[in-house]
Amino acid sequence: MVSINPTAHKLLNYVPFLLVLIDLRYEGVNCGNDGGVENHLEMGKKLLAAGQLADALSHFHAAVDGDPQNYMAYYRRATVYLAMGKSKSALPDLSKVIELKPDFTSARLQRGNLLLKHGKLDEAESDFKKVLKSNPSSREEQEAQSQLKKADEIQRMVAQAQSDFNRKDYSSAVSYLDVIIDTCVWDADSREMRAECYIQLGEMGKAISDLKAASKLKSDNTQAFYKLSTIYYNLGDHEMSLNEVRECLKLDPDHKQCFSHYKQVKKLNKQIQAAEELIHQQQYSDAISKYEAVMKAEPNVPQLLLNAKERTCHCLSKDQQTAKALSVCSEVLSSDPHNVNALKDRAEALLQDDQFEEAIKDFETAREHSENDREIKEGMERAQRLLKQSRKRDYYKILGVKRTTQKKEILKAYRKLAQQWHPDNFQDPEEKKKAEKKFIDIAQAKEVLTNPEMRSKFDQGEDPMDPESQQGGGHHQHFYGGWDQGSNPFGSGPFNFKFNFN
């Protein structure tokens, strides 16, 4: 089947308007005898030719009001409506023209073309046939024959599309509907049928496009808004779902399906907004509870479940619930391997778990799908620094604690290891020397990890005890040259090892 080039199709849409402008130049047409009406018609004609459509329309309104039996006033007003893209308003005017002057072939041909675009095939065919019987000009005859043939072809395609749809052969139905809609561009019924086909085929983006068009083409199209709302809901877009169902209720406040769905969407929207506010306030545990309630309320909407799990993954990672974060984030990624947010959050959890190489892999995968994400770039750099750092001196490993360990547990681990590796416990010179080095490492680890500023630097991949890492800064403290009295709970100096353990 031959398809029309989009540019040529667009040009063809302007042909009727150009033909009408030509018709307006036709002299000798009886337009009534009222001078005021004639003035409005003449002014409207000049303004239309100048492209001042709104002003032209005002004059043609005045002409119609001044002489309701003047068919040319209606015809010229219809011309302006067409130029403004208001085909629904043009149709009644063209019908009035034909009522007043049945032999006005150009108006009938125009109406037939509009009816065809609206998918009213029987009415369009009737107009084209009457044109052919009315002694038309050669141009009108040629156009009417062409359009009549096209209408017959569309009739056959509509029947075939309906048959395929009934047989659930949605792909075949879509192929026919594509051609139908290419001609019947303002046919809401064909767009609604194609939208339903797309829904069945799982092509929700295309279904949304057709339903949005149908909601504008057909007045009070509550069903289109209801379907749009349910599609957005199933896609996990609760805000768009709420917007569309509200449009349905504007048209019909008592619409049962829309009202019931509205209550459901509004409740969900409220829960999600509350959860996001808690995240903003860094109350991650409470936010997790909210999202758990969302998952419990909507267990049969896969995308909503996935979205809720993704946000739960984020909260767990931020709350440093590392094991749970790794589990939930991995669950999200098993369903959506390219989910950038889940990849970033799992990478952060992996860093908390000292799995630096695995974290780098997640950041790399995320970067493939979001090249300009600043968080990914910074996360990658931090992970690489931490990997490099882990191959030198890792204060967490020295004390045998996790990165998420709180200060109280760090001090507890420090005391245990300090007691174990106190040099006074060793008599052999070599063992004592080894214990002294170990003891200093333990003390340095405690110094860094119990100081919020120093710990933060270390967690960013910078060793606050390493002069090179500090780029020559003077923060480094040599333990042999003097000990911070507040850092050692066991004595007053580095090798004054007389103390008692409780």
N, C-alpha and C positions, 0 to 999 in steps of 0.2 A: 504494500500500500504506500503511495507517494505521500510524504509529509512536506508541509510548507516550511521553507526557511523562516526562522523567527523574525528576521528583519523584514522579509517580504510580507509576512503575516501582519506585522505592525503597520506597514505602509497601507496594506489593504484595509485595515480598520479605519483609516482616514479617508478612504475613497468616498463613502456615503456622505460625509460632511462636506467634501469638496464639491460633490455633485449638487448638494443642496445649495451651496453658495452660488453655483452656476445658475441653478433654477431661480435664485433670488434676483438675478439680473434680467430675468425674462419679463418683457414689457407686455402690456395689454391685458394683464390679469385683472379681473373685476374684484376689487378689494373693498368695496363699499364706498359710500359717498361722503361719509363724515370727515370733515377737514381735520378735526383734532386727532382722529384715529390715524388718518393719513400721515400727519406730522409725526406721530409716535412711531409708525411703521418706518418712515423714512429715516428718522433719527436712530432708531434701533438698527436699521440696516447699515448705516454708516459706522456706528459703534462696533457692530459685529465684525465688519470688514477690518476695523482698526484693532480688533482683538480685545476690546473692552467689554468683556462678556457680561459682567454684573450690571453695568450701566445699560447695555443693550437689553438685558432681561427685564429691567425695570420699565423700559419703554414698551416692550411687548406685553407685559402685564397690563399696562395702562390701555393698550390697544384692545386687548381681549375684554377688559372691563367696559371699555367704551362701546364696543360692538361685539357682543357675544356670538353673533352670526357670521362674523368675518373669518372665513376659513384660513386666509393668508396670515392673519394674526397668530392663530394657533400653530400654523406651519412654521413660521419664523421663530416662534418661541420654542418649539420642539427642536429647531436647529441649534439654538443656544444651549438648550439642555444637553443635546448630544455633544456639543463642543466642550461642555463642562463635565462630561462623563456621567451625567444623570439620566441614564437610559430609562429608569423606572418612571421618571417624570415626563420623559418625551413620549412614551407610549400612549398615555391618555390623550395628549394633544394630537398625535397623528390619527388616533381613532376618531377624534372629533372632526378633524379635517375631512376624513373619508365619509363621515356621516353627513357633513354639510355639502361635500362635493365628491360623490362616489366615483367620478371619472378622473379624479386627480391621481394619475398613475404613479407619479414620483413619490407621493406620500404613501401609497399602498406598498410600493416596493421598499421604501424605507421601513415601514412597519414590519413587513415580512422579514427583513434582515434582522431587525431587533428581536422579533419573536424567535427566530432561529438561534440567535445568541443566548436567549433565555431558555432554550430547550423546549419551547412550545412548538413542536414539529408540525402537528396537524394544522394549527392556525397559520403557521408560516407557509405551509404548502398551499393552503387555501388562498392566501394573498398572492403567491407567485402565479398560481393558475389563473386568477382573475386578471392579473396584469397581462398575461399572455392572450387573454380573450378581449382586451380593451383597446385594440389597435395601438400598441405601444410603439415608441421609436425603436430604431434598430438597436441602440445601446440598451434601452430598457428591456427589450425582448431577449437580448443576449444574456444580460445579467439575471433576469428571471429564470431562464432556462437553466443556467449554471447553478443557481441557488436551489432550484427545485430538484435538480439531480443530486445535489449535495444533501438536501433534506431527506431524500429517499434513502441514500446511503447511510445516513445517520440513524434513520428509523430501523434499518436492518441491524446496525451495530448495537443499538440499544437493546433490541430483542436478544441478540447473541450474548451481550454482556449480562443481562438478567438471567439468561439460561445458565451461563457459566457460574454466576454467583450462587444460584440455587443449587448447583451441583458441587458447590464449594471448591470450584476450580478458580481460586482467587487471582492467580497470576494471569490466566487467560482473560479473566474479566477486566483486570487492570489494563491489559494491552488494548482492549476495545475502548475502555473508558478514557484512556489517554487521547485517542483520536477524537472521540465525541467531545471532550472538554476543550480540545484545541479549537473546535468550531463553536460549540455551545459554551462560551467562556463564562456566561452568567447563569449557568444551570446549577442551582443548588442541589437538586436531587442527584445528579450524576456525581457531584463532588462528595456528597454524603455516602453514596454507594462505594466510591473509590476509597474513601476514608475507612469504611468498614473492612474493605479488602485489605488495606494496609495494616489495620489492627490485627486481622487474622494472620497476616504474614509476618507480624512482629516489627513492622517498619513504622514505629510510632512517630518519628519526626515528620514523615510524609503525611501520616494521618492527621496530625496536628495542623499542618499547613492547609489541608483541604477543609477541615472542620472550621478553622478560623475564617476561611473564605465563605463557607456556607452560612456561618453565623451573621455575616454582613449581607449576603445576597437574599436571605429569606427573613422577613420581619418576624419578630417574636420567636426566634428559633431556639427555644429553651433546650431542646434535645441536644443540639450541637454544643451548647455551653456545658450541659451535664456530662456529655462524653469527654469533652476537653478536660473537665475537672477530674474525672475518674482516671483518664490517661496520665495526667500530671501526678496524680496521687500514687498511681502504680509505678511511676518513674522516680518517686521519692521527692518530687518537688512540691512540698506542701504549700508553699506560698503562692505559686501559680495556680495550684488546685483551688485554693481559697478564693483567689481573684475570679476565676472562671465561674465557680458555683455562685458567687455573689451576683455576677451578671445574669445568671439564670433567674435568681430570686428578684432581681430588679424588674424583670419582665413579668414574672408570675410569683408573687410572694407566697402563694399557697401550693406551689409545685411540690408534690410529696417527695419525689426522688431527690430533688435538689435540696429541699429542707433537711431531709434525713442525712444526706451526704454532708451538708454544711455543718451540722452539729458534730459529725465525726471528724471532719477536717479541722474545724475550729479547736476542738479538744486537743488534737495532735499538735497543731500549731502552737498552742499555749504551752504544752509540755516541752516542746523543742526550744521555744524561746526562753523558757525558764532555765533549761539545761545550759543553753549558750550563755546566758547571763551569769550563771554559776561558774562557767569556764572562764569568763572574762574576769570574775572576781577571784580566780584561782582556787575555787572550792571544788576540787576535782572529784572527791569522793561523793559529794552530794550530786554533782552533775552525772556521775556514773549511775547513781540510783535513778535519776530522772530518765536516762536513756534505757535503763533496764525496764522501766515502766512502759516506755514506748514499744520496746520489743515484745513485751508481754501483751500489750493491747493490740498489736498488729502482727501476729505470727504468720499470717498468710500473704503478706506483701513483701516479696523478696528484696526489692530495692530499698524499701524503708528499713528492713532489718539490716541490710548491708551498710546503709548510711549510719544507722545507730551504732553498729559495731565499730565502724570507722572512727566515730567520735569517742566511743568508749576506749578504743585503742589509744587515741590521742591523750585522753584523760589519765589512763593508767601509766603511759610513758611519762607524762608531766609529773604525776604523783609518785614517780619512781617505784611503782609496783612492778618491778622488772619482769618477773616470771609471768605474771598475768598479762602484762603488756605484750610480751613476746608471743604468748599463746593467742590472744585475741587479734593482734595485728597479722599474724600468720594466717589465721582463719579468714580474715578479710582478703588477704592477698591470694589465697587459694581460689577464691571466687573472682577476684579482680586483680590479676597479676601486675597490672600497670597503674594501680592506684597510687598516685604520687604521694598523697598525704599519709597513707598507711606505710609506704616505704620509708618516708622520713621519720615517722614515729617509731617504726621498728628499728631503724638505724640508731635512733637515740637510746632505745632500750638496750640494744646490743652494746653500745658504748658503756652504758651503766654496768653491763655484765662482763666488761673487758674483752668482748669479742670484736676487736677492732677491725680485723680483716673482713669479717662478715658485714660489719657496719659500712665499710667502704664499698662493698659490693652493692648494698641497698641504695646508697647514695648515688652510685654510678648508674644503676638502673633507673632511679628517679630522674637523674639528669638527662637521660636519653629521651624522656617524655616531657621534660620541662627545663629547657636549656638555660633560661634566664632567671631561674628561681634563686634569689639571693640566699635563702636558708639552706638550700642544697649545697651551694658553693661554700658557704661558711662551715656547714656540717662536715663536708668532705675534707676541708683543710684541717679542721679540728681532729677528725678521726685519724688523718695521716700523722699529725703531730703526736697524738696519743699512742699510735702504733710505734712510732720512732722512740717515744719516751719509754714505752713498756720494755723496749729492748735494752734500755740503760738501767734506770733506777725507778722502781714503782713503789711508792710509799704505801699504797694499799696492800700490795703483796708482802711488803716487809712486815706489816702488822697482821697480815692474814685476814683482812676485812674487805667487804664489797664497797664499791663506790657510793652506794646508797646508804652506807652505815652511818648512824647518828653519832654525835660527839661522845655521848655517854659510853657507847659500846667501844668506840675507838680508845678512850682512856682505859677502859677495862682490859682491852687487848694489849695495850701498851704496858700496863702494870704487870701483866702476866709474863710478857716477853722480857721486860726489864729485869724481873726477878730471876727468870731462867738464865739470862745471858749476863748477869752481873759479874764483872771480872773477879770479884772476891771469891766466886764459886769455883775458880780454876786455879790450880797450883802450877801446872806445867807452863813454862814460859811461852811456848808456842801457842798453846790453847788459850792462855790468858790474853795474848796479843790478838788472836782471832776473836775472842769474846769482847775485847775492847772495841774493835772495829764494828762488830755486830751491834754492840750496845749503843754506839754512836749513831748507827743507821736507824736503830729503833727510836732513839731520842729525836733525830731529825724528822722521821716520819710523823711522830707525835706532834712535833713543832708545826709542821706544815698542815696536817689534817685537822688540828684543833683551832687553827687560825682561819677564820672565814675568808679573809682576803687572799692569804697564801693558798688555801685549798682551792679557791676559785681559779686562781692562776694555774695551778697544777691540773685542774680538771679541763682547762682550755689547751693543755699540751705544753705548758711552760713550767720549768722546774725553778721555783723561787730560791732553791739552795744551790743552783748551778750558775756561776758567774757568766758563763757563755750564754746560757739561756736568758739571763738578765741583761745581756748586751752591755756588759761592763758596769752594771749598777752596783752600788755598795750595799745592797741588802743582805748579801751572803754573810753568814756568821760562822767563823771557824771555832769549832767546839774545843779545840785544844787551847785556844787563846783566851777563852773566857765563856762562861755559860750564863745564859739568861736565867736569873734566879727563879723566875716564875715558871720556867719550863720543866724543871726537874723536881718532882715532889719527894724525891728520895734523899736529897742532900744539898750542900751549898756550892759544890764545884763538880767538875767533870769526873774527877777520880777520888772524891771523898765519898767512899761507898759504904759508910757506916750508917745504917738505918734499920728500922724495924718494919716488918710487914704485919698488917693486921689480919 
